[in-house]
């Protein structure tokens, strides 16, 4: 006997189909790698939960499994383990299905109408990722989010059949899935990994229990070419040694289009130049762009250029190291 699927789903052999499904949904959401973390341990556990559900939700596979399980516990108490092993192999191997592991979202996000009167149970919370830019995080934004929601079929009321004929609306499933649009206001100054809670927009509650909540996990995308400091944008631009000495104009892309940045003669390496109002906007206030100038030595110099640099060296009368002494 390899795994105790009942133990994995925290149920017993006498649990009903609904209870198996409910336990599975609860655990699958709890241990979903997107929620619990993408570590090998969690992925293994998540697979195990799905594997258990694959077997226990299928009446034929479950019957085979139960037989093997009962035999195993009997054999363990009476005979040698060798015999158990041999006999167990002759039954349909429940592990076979784990190779065809498939994760059924429809199982996770669906609810069958419960016939028995049971205590109210709160629906599970749902977590969903939302990615925003750093500008949206600072200034605030509104995002439209589509979430798949499952509801009891309005035509058959979850009964699956109407006058003995399969319901045409839900094709006998008893429920329908539709996308619900949310227009979510993301407040200015939101931090990475913040959660926004949409009350009762999660999984439907059972037996009159309240719905779960929908949590949006905000991910702030870090820009590649610049950093931010409050409303200011910090950017580094490269200039050539002769631009540093002679001065010049450099085109700098900003949020409000390209700006011509004036490099004054004798610009030092690491010098900062402020472009007023070219930063991030928040409540009609604009930050600045702070450009740090980095003198970059050209890599592929021609013979002519090297000759001219040598000539410069010869005629230069200034001893720059003298100042450092
Ligand atoms: Zn229906």
Boltz pocket constraint, residues with backbone or C-beta under 6 A from the ligand:
constraints:
  - pocket:
      binder: B
      contacts: [[A, 153], [A, 154], [A, 155], [A, 156], [A, 157], [A, 158], [A, 159], [A, 160], [A, 167], [A, 168], [A, 169], [A, 170], [A, 171], [A, 172], [A, 173], [A, 174], [A, 175]]
      max_distance: 6.0
